[in-house]
Amino acid sequence: MKGFILCLILISLTEVMAQETKKDTLNSKWIPSLTTGINISQIAFSNWAKGGDNSISWTILTNFTLTKHWSSWTLRSNLKAVYGRSKIGSNTYKTTNNDFYWEKVLSYNVGWSVDPYLSNTIRTQISKGYDYKINPNGIQISDFWDPGYVTQSIGFTYDRLKNFKTRLGIAFQETFTKKFKQYSDNPNTADEIESFKFETGVESASDLQLKLDTNLIWDSKFRLFTRFERLNVWDVLWDNTITAKINSWLNVNFTYTVLYEKSQSTRTQIKEALQLGFTYTIL
């Protein structure tokens, strides 16, 4: 509960600090960017002697960013949601992508090479998540906000380069669960199963957008988090998307994600996908 209250306070602070610069409001504008699309992979057979089975896979994605600059303050908000499913033959659909990420960063320009910042990040999944390794029909292992992660961070950020931003700070991370308490339970308290976990540590987050060629763009996000009581154990998230634009609405996407969180698995998790996508830039 204390972590949840702290989360609300930090979110409110970003709004209050922004409103305190009313004298600059007329000289600044909100800069929105909204891209949405669907990636599809499909194969169908009819009287095909060499065998095979029909299959279809689709992924819907949305990426929304909102930025505002004042004379000294900068507020950046980024929301990314991805949901995908696949089906082979007469089998039922299986969930393949299921992520929700929302980040807000408020920084203050003090004239140094780095700027102090305050951030709040929310991570969860959009819908139910299943493990298909043991049971082909899937065993549910997660749901929306079960688990849900909220991280607040305060420190210094560097964003002097056009395509690269990085920050490092003291972080407070809360883990919320309802049914799947294995993500929040403290193994040192055998007589109690906790549905909430509060951790303090250090967080580093970096964003890179690099134009590799005329129609080839690489987007990368790299995040590290460690707890003060276990500085030798790090959570790692490295999320990469390489987009090859064919035209204004059609592209080929290659995504590669590396994840390590000991509370989820003692092994490094890897996810990759290559898909043809239809995208539409709304803003």
Sequence and secondary structure as in RCSB ss.txt:
>XXXX:A:sequence
MKGFILCLILISLTEVMAQETKKDTLNSKWIPSLTTGINISQIAFSNWAKGGDNSISWTILTNFTLTKHWSSWTL
RSNLKAVYGRSKIGSNTYKTTNNDFYWEKVLSYNVGWSVDPYLSNTIRTQISKGYDYKINPNGIQISDFWDPGYV
TQSIGFTYDRLKNFKTRLGIAFQETFTKKFKQYSDNPNTADEIESFKFETGVESASDLQLKLDTNLIWDSKFRLF
TRFERLNVWDVLWDNTITAKINSWLNVNFTYTVLYEKSQSTRTQIKEALQLGFTYTIL
>XXXX:A:secstr
 HHHHHHHHHHHHHHHHHHTTGGGGGG  EEEEEEEEEEEEEE  SS TT    EEEEEEEEEEEEEEE SSEEE
EEEEEEEEEEEEETTS  EEEEEEEEEEEEEEE  SSSSEEEEEEEEEE SS EEETTT TT EEEEBTTBTEEE
EEEEEEEEEEETTEEEEEEEEEEEEE SS GGGT  TT TT   SEEEEEEEEEEEEEEEEEETTEEEEEEEEEE
EETTEEEEEEEEEEEEEEEESSSSEEEEEEEEEEE TTT SS EEEEEEEEEEEEE  
